[in-house]
Amino acid sequence: MNSEDFKYLVTSVFTAVFGVFGIYHLASYLILRHKILLYYSILLLALTLHWSWYLLALGPLDDTIADKGSVITAMGATYGLLLFTKNYLNINKNNHPKLSRSYTVLKRMVVCIPIVYVLNSLTFNNVWLSNALVMLAAISALVSIFMNIFSGIRLYREAKFNRSYLYSYTPLLLAALIYIGTWFLQKQYTVDIGIVLLTTSLLITLQLILFSILVGYKFKSIEDENIRTQMETNKILTLEVDKQTKKLQIANTTLENQNQELETVNSLKNKLFSLLTHDVRGPLNNIAILVEMIEAQLEESEVKEMTKKLKNKVDDRISMVNAILEWSYKQLEGIKLNKTNCDIQTIFESIAREFERMAEDKGVKVLFEISQPKLFIDENMFKVILRNLTSNAIKFSKEGQKVILSSKNDSDVIEISVQDFGTGMNTDWCKNFENDNTPNTTLGTKGEQGTGFGLLITKDFVEMNGGEMICISELNKGTQFILRF
């Protein structure tokens, strides 16, 4: 076998070896999506192309074209090596800013050199510039080799796999020195390229095997680290879940205790309502009936006047108990709405009959102005609302005045109004009521007493039915409550 055949055989074998390695790692990258595999495949495929130029030069291709192509592929292999080393040693601008900047400069240089080289070949074809770029490419490759060695030494103790990287780099360093040194020597002396090709090919193959092993260990390390991190995370999550579970158990126990206390309070409250309903309101109603019967049997005298006053006071106390019961029931027990289309005329008449005696005693007339006949509302609540407002209107009216209950439809709003022309309300008192819901009491024109709960329950019931209560009042001119639904 002559020298040319030997070089052709060596180049063919190792080109195939580099190509197989490159395709294998590219396929691994497409499956695993780790960038280090991509960078390594760039290095290997560039080496494959670089060795292929020699096959073409030994075969049909002109040596000049092969030389130009080898500059491009050499820079491609250098670029892949820089990417691989930077990623493997975890060099970035956050942890190693100076090293990261150095790698950035070298990467830009090895990218720019082949671009300028190709442009020069296609345009000016300046021989001096072409030779200078070839020389710059060789120097850039050599500087990149030593930069990688420096990075390995600099980061030797930062991670355990960095040490393996530095040791495994020796074959590539020797191959690069032999290859680049032969390239320089070839300018002055005759060198046996066959031996150089065989030596560098063997060293690079050894280097590829070592790098492949390193990448495998690197992935194993990454996997172990991920498993360890996952186990630590699971442990932390388990502790946090246990902690939150204990908190929930404590909160649940506290809630159960509070529920028991609420049940006790609720039971006590129901007993209180029962007491008020049967033991207070019932006897008061009986007394009112009894006083009315006595009054009916008496002729005009001082005694009859006294029974009238007694009857009025009993009525006041009954109204007070009713107002307290209504308010307390709403505040403590809660009420469910049962809305229906109520006939306003019928309800107005019912309220007027209920307060007929109270109005007659003061000579007050209760009048109706109805232009809207229906209202969709809870009927029982509506009666409570009108009862409280009508009672107040009569209470604060003077002898011979009137109280007007009205309804009208204003566009999409229905307005219910209770208006009197009596003493009126203090505007500041009304504002304070709206702000803090504080019950206030004021004596009527005949000294009638109230609890202040009437307006509270009225306002709450109106709002529960989706309405709004507006008070318009002027001292000594009267008060108008407008309910808008």
C-alpha positions in Angstrom: 0.0 0.0 0.0 1.5 3.3 -1.1 1.4 6.5 1.0 -1.6 8.0 -0.8 -3.7 4.9 -0.3 -2.7 4.8 3.3 -3.8 8.4 3.8 -7.0 7.7 2.0 -7.8 4.7 4.1 -7.0 6.4 7.4 -9.1 9.5 6.4 -12.0 7.3 5.3 -12.1 5.2 8.4 -11.9 8.1 10.8 -14.3 10.3 8.8 -16.8 7.4 9.2 -16.1 7.2 12.9 -16.5 10.9 13.5 -19.7 10.9 11.5 -21.2 8.0 13.4 -20.4 9.7 16.7 -21.9 13.0 15.4 -25.2 11.5 14.2 -25.5 9.5 17.4 -25.2 12.5 19.6 -27.5 14.6 17.4 -30.1 11.9 17.6 -29.6 11.9 21.4 -30.2 15.6 21.5 -33.4 15.3 19.6 -34.7 12.8 22.1 -33.3 14.1 25.4 -33.2 17.9 24.5 -30.0 18.6 26.4 -28.0 21.4 24.9 -24.6 19.8 25.7 -25.5 17.0 23.2 -26.3 19.5 20.5 -23.0 21.3 21.1 -21.1 18.0 21.0 -22.8 17.0 17.8 -21.8 20.3 16.2 -18.2 19.6 17.2 -18.3 16.0 15.8 -20.1 16.8 12.5 -17.7 19.7 11.9 -14.8 17.3 12.4 -16.4 14.9 10.0 -16.7 17.6 7.3 -13.1 18.7 8.0 -11.8 15.2 7.4 -14.1 14.8 4.4 -12.2 17.6 2.6 -9.1 15.4 2.6 -11.0 12.6 1.0 -12.2 15.0 -1.7 -8.7 16.4 -2.1 -7.2 12.9 -2.5 -10.0 12.1 -4.9 -11.7 14.3 -7.5 -11.6 17.7 -5.8 -8.9 20.4 -6.3 -6.5 20.9 -3.4 -7.3 24.6 -3.3 -11.0 24.1 -2.8 -10.3 21.5 -0.2 -8.0 24.0 1.7 -10.7 26.7 1.6 -13.3 24.3 2.8 -11.1 23.0 5.6 -10.8 26.6 7.1 -14.6 26.8 7.4 -15.0 23.3 8.9 -12.0 23.9 11.3 -13.7 27.0 12.6 -17.0 25.0 12.9 -15.3 22.4 15.0 -13.7 25.1 17.2 -17.0 26.8 17.6 -18.6 23.5 18.7 -15.8 22.8 21.1 -16.2 26.3 22.7 -19.9 25.8 23.2 -19.4 22.3 24.6 -16.8 23.4 27.1 -18.7 26.5 28.2 -21.9 24.4 28.8 -20.1 21.5 30.5 -18.2 23.7 33.0 -21.4 25.8 33.5 -19.7 29.1 32.6 -22.2 32.0 32.4 -22.2 35.7 32.9 -23.7 35.4 36.4 -21.1 33.0 38.1 -18.0 33.7 35.9 -18.5 37.0 34.0 -14.9 37.4 32.8 -14.6 33.8 31.4 -18.1 34.1 29.8 -17.0 37.3 28.0 -13.8 35.7 26.8 -15.8 32.8 25.3 -18.2 35.2 23.7 -15.3 37.0 22.0 -13.7 33.8 20.8 -17.1 32.5 19.5 -17.6 35.7 17.5 -14.1 35.5 16.1 -14.4 31.9 14.9 -17.8 32.7 13.3 -16.5 35.9 11.6 -13.3 34.4 10.1 -14.9 31.9 7.7 -17.6 34.5 6.7 -14.9 37.0 5.7 -12.8 34.2 4.1 -15.7 33.1 1.9 -16.6 36.7 1.0 -13.0 37.4 0.0 -12.8 34.2 -2.1 -16.1 35.1 -3.9 -15.2 38.8 -4.5 -11.7 40.2 -4.3 -9.8 36.9 -3.9 -7.0 38.8 -2.2 -4.2 36.2 -1.6 -2.6 38.2 1.2 -6.0 38.5 3.1 -6.8 34.9 2.4 -3.4 33.7 3.9 -3.9 36.1 6.9 -7.3 34.7 7.6 -6.0 31.1 7.4 -3.3 32.1 9.9 -5.8 33.8 12.1 -8.0 30.7 12.0 -5.1 28.5 13.1 -4.3 30.9 16.0 -8.0 31.2 17.0 -8.2 27.4 17.2 -5.0 27.2 19.2 -6.2 30.0 21.6 -9.5 28.2 22.0 -7.7 25.0 23.0 -5.7 26.8 25.7 -8.8 28.8 26.8 -10.5 25.5 27.5 -7.5 24.1 29.4 -7.4 27.3 31.4 -11.1 27.1 32.2 -10.7 23.5 33.3 -7.8 24.5 35.7 -9.6 27.6 36.9 -12.8 25.6 37.7 -11.0 22.4 38.8 -12.5 22.3 42.3 -15.9 23.9 41.5 -17.5 20.5 40.6 -16.2 17.0 40.7 -16.8 16.4 36.9 -14.6 19.4 36.1 -11.6 17.4 37.1 -12.5 14.6 34.7 -13.0 17.1 31.9 -9.4 18.4 32.4 -7.9 14.9 32.3 -9.9 13.8 29.3 -8.9 16.9 27.4 -5.3 15.7 27.0 -5.7 13.7 23.8 -7.5 16.6 22.1 -4.7 19.0 23.2 -2.0 16.8 21.8 -4.0 16.3 18.6 -4.5 20.0 18.2 -0.8 20.8 18.8 0.4 18.1 16.4 -2.2 19.1 13.8 -1.6 22.9 14.0 2.1 22.5 14.4 2.3 20.3 11.3 0.3 22.9 9.4 2.9 25.6 10.4 5.9 23.3 9.6 4.4 22.3 6.3 5.0 25.9 5.1 8.8 25.4 5.5 9.5 21.6 5.5 8.2 18.4 3.9 6.2 16.5 6.5 4.7 13.0 6.2 1.0 13.8 6.4 0.0 10.2 6.6 1.5 9.6 10.0 0.2 12.9 11.3 -3.3 12.1 10.1 -3.2 8.7 11.7 -1.9 10.0 15.0 -4.3 12.9 15.2 -7.2 10.7 14.2 -6.4 8.2 16.9 -6.0 10.9 19.5 -9.3 12.6 18.5 -11.1 9.3 18.5 -9.8 8.6 22.0 -10.9 12.1 22.9 -14.4 11.5 21.5 -14.7 8.3 23.5 -13.6 10.0 26.7 -16.0 12.9 26.1 -18.9 10.5 25.4 -18.2 8.8 28.7 -18.0 12.2 30.4 -21.4 13.2 28.9 -22.9 9.9 30.2 -21.6 10.5 33.7 -22.8 14.1 33.5 -26.3 12.9 32.7 -26.1 10.4 35.5 -25.1 13.2 37.9 -27.9 15.4 36.6 -30.4 12.5 37.1 -29.1 11.8 40.6 -29.3 15.5 41.5 -32.8 15.7 40.2 -33.8 12.7 42.2 -32.2 14.1 45.3 -33.9 17.5 44.8 -37.2 15.8 44.2 -36.8 13.7 47.4 -35.9 16.8 49.4 -38.9 18.7 47.9 -41.2 15.8 48.7 -39.9 15.8 52.3 -40.5 19.5 52.6 -44.0 19.2 51.1 -44.8 16.3 53.5 -43.7 18.3 56.5 -45.8 21.3 55.2 -48.8 19.1 54.6 -48.5 17.7 58.1 -48.2 21.1 59.5 -51.2 22.4 57.7 -53.2 19.3 58.6 -52.5 19.9 62.3 -53.6 23.5 61.9 -56.8 22.4 60.2 -57.4 19.9 62.9 -57.0 22.6 65.6 -59.2 24.9 63.5 -61.8 22.2 63.1 -61.8 21.5 66.9 -62.2 25.2 67.6 -65.0 25.5 65.1 -66.8 22.5 66.7 -66.5 24.2 70.1 -67.9 27.4 68.7 -70.8 25.6 67.0 -71.6 24.0 70.4 -71.5 27.4 72.0 -73.7 28.8 69.2 -76.2 26.0 69.7 -76.4 26.8 73.4 -76.8 30.5 72.7 -79.4 29.8 70.0 -81.3 27.6 72.5 -81.2 30.4 75.1 -82.4 32.9 72.5 -85.3 30.8 71.5 -86.3 30.5 75.1 -86.1 34.3 75.4 -88.3 34.7 72.4 -90.8 32.3 73.9 -90.8 34.3 77.1 -91.3 37.6 75.4 -94.0 36.2 73.1 -96.1 34.3 75.7 -95.2 35.8 79.1 -95.0 39.5 78.0 -96.9 40.2 74.8 -99.8 38.0 75.7 -100.6 39.5 79.1 -100.2 43.0 77.6 -102.8 42.3 74.9 -105.1 40.9 77.6 -104.6 44.1 79.7 -105.3 46.3 76.6 -108.6 44.4 75.9 -109.6 44.6 79.6 -108.9 48.4 79.8 -110.9 48.9 76.6 -113.9 47.0 78.1 -113.7 49.0 81.3 -113.5 52.2 79.3 -116.6 51.3 77.3 -118.6 50.8 80.5 -117.7 54.2 82.0 -119.4 57.4 81.3 -117.5 60.7 80.8 -115.5 61.3 83.9 -112.0 61.7 85.3 -111.7 57.9 85.6 -112.6 57.4 81.9 -109.8 59.9 81.0 -107.4 57.9 83.1 -108.4 54.7 81.4 -107.8 56.3 78.0 -104.3 57.3 79.0 -103.7 53.8 80.4 -105.0 52.3 77.2 -102.6 54.5 75.2 -99.6 53.5 77.4 -100.5 49.8 77.1 -100.7 50.2 73.3 -97.3 51.9 73.3 -95.8 49.0 75.3 -97.3 46.4 72.9 -95.9 48.3 69.9 -92.5 48.4 71.7 -92.5 44.7 72.3 -93.6 44.0 68.8 -90.8 46.2 67.4 -88.2 44.6 69.6 -89.4 41.1 68.6 -89.3 42.0 64.9 -85.9 43.5 65.0 -84.4 40.8 67.2 -85.8 38.1 65.0 -84.3 39.6 61.9 -80.9 40.2 63.6 -80.6 36.8 65.4 -82.7 34.3 63.6 -82.7 35.4 60.0 -85.6 35.6 57.7 -86.2 33.9 54.3 -87.9 36.0 51.6 -91.2 34.9 50.2 -92.0 37.4 47.5 -95.4 37.7 45.9 -97.3 40.2 43.9 -99.0 42.1 46.7 -102.2 44.2 46.3 -101.2 47.6 47.6 -104.8 48.8 48.2 -105.6 45.7 50.3 -102.5 46.1 52.5 -103.0 49.9 52.9 -106.6 49.3 54.1 -105.3 46.6 56.5 -102.8 48.9 58.0 -105.3 51.7 58.3 -107.7 49.5 60.2 -104.9 48.4 62.6 -104.2 52.0 63.5 -107.8 53.3 63.3 -108.2 53.7 67.1 -104.8 55.4 67.4 -105.7 57.8 64.6 -109.1 58.6 66.0 -107.7 59.4 69.4 -105.6 62.2 67.7 -108.1 63.2 65.1 -105.6 62.1 62.3 -107.0 61.0 59.0 -105.2 58.2 57.1 -105.5 58.7 53.3 -104.5 56.7 50.2 -103.1 57.8 46.9 -102.7 54.7 44.8 -101.6 54.9 41.1 -99.5 51.6 41.2 -101.7 48.7 42.4 -99.1 45.9 42.7 -95.7 45.4 44.3 -93.5 42.3 44.2 -92.3 42.0 47.8 -92.5 39.7 50.9 -96.0 40.5 52.1 -95.3 40.0 55.9 -92.2 42.3 55.6 -94.2 44.9 53.7 -96.8 45.0 56.5 -94.1 45.4 59.1 -92.5 48.2 57.1 -95.8 50.1 56.7 -96.9 49.4 60.3 -93.7 51.0 61.6 -93.8 54.0 59.3 -97.6 54.6 59.8 -97.2 54.3 63.6 -94.5 56.9 63.5 -96.4 59.2 61.2 -99.5 59.2 63.5 -97.3 59.5 66.6 -95.6 62.7 65.3 -98.8 64.2 63.8 -100.8 66.9 65.6 -104.5 67.0 66.2 -106.5 67.2 62.9 -103.6 66.5 60.5 -103.4 63.8 57.9 -101.2 60.9 57.0 -100.9 59.9 53.3 -100.0 56.4 52.1 -99.2 56.4 48.4 -97.8 54.3 45.6 -96.7 55.3 42.1 -94.7 54.0 39.2 -91.8 56.3 38.1 -90.3 54.8 34.9 -88.8 51.5 36.1 -89.0 52.3 39.8 -92.0 51.7 42.1 -92.3 54.2 45.0 -94.2 53.6 48.2 -94.5 56.7 50.4 -95.7 57.4 54.0 -96.0 61.1 54.6 -97.1 63.1 57.6 -97.3 66.9 58.3 -96.3 66.8 61.9 -93.2 67.8 63.9 -90.7 66.5 61.4 -87.3 65.0 62.1 -83.9 66.5 62.8 -81.8 66.2 59.6 -78.6 65.5 61.5 -80.5 62.7 63.5 -81.4 61.1 60.2 -77.8 61.2 58.9 -76.5 59.7 62.2 -79.1 56.9 61.9 -77.9 56.1 58.3 -74.3 56.1 59.3 -74.2 54.0 62.5 -77.7 52.4 62.7 -78.0 53.6 66.3 -81.6 53.4 67.6 -82.9 56.8 68.8 -86.1 57.5 70.7 -88.3 60.6 70.5 -91.6 61.3 72.3 -94.7 61.8 70.1 -97.0 64.8 70.1 -99.0 63.2 73.0 -96.0 61.8 74.8 -96.0 58.5 73.0 -92.9 56.5 73.6 -90.9 54.3 71.2 -87.9 52.0 71.1 -86.0 53.4 68.0 -86.0 49.8 66.6 -88.9 50.6 64.2 -86.8 52.5 61.7 -84.0 50.0 62.0 -86.2 47.0 61.1 -87.9 49.1 58.4 -84.6 50.0 56.7 -83.3 46.4 56.9 -86.5 44.9 55.5 -86.6 47.4 52.6 -83.0 46.6 51.7 -83.6 42.8 52.0 -86.3 43.2 49.4 -83.9 45.0 47.0 -85.2 48.5 47.8 -84.0 51.8 49.1 -85.4 54.0 51.9 -85.2 57.8 51.6 -86.1 60.2 54.3 -87.2 63.8 53.5 -88.0 65.8 56.6 -88.3 69.4 57.7 -88.8 70.5 61.3 -92.5 71.5 62.1 -93.5 70.7 58.5 -93.5 67.0 58.4 -91.7 63.9 57.2 -91.9 61.7 54.1 -90.4 58.2 53.9 -90.0 57.1 50.3 -89.4 53.4 49.6 -88.0 52.7 46.1 -88.2 49.2 44.6 
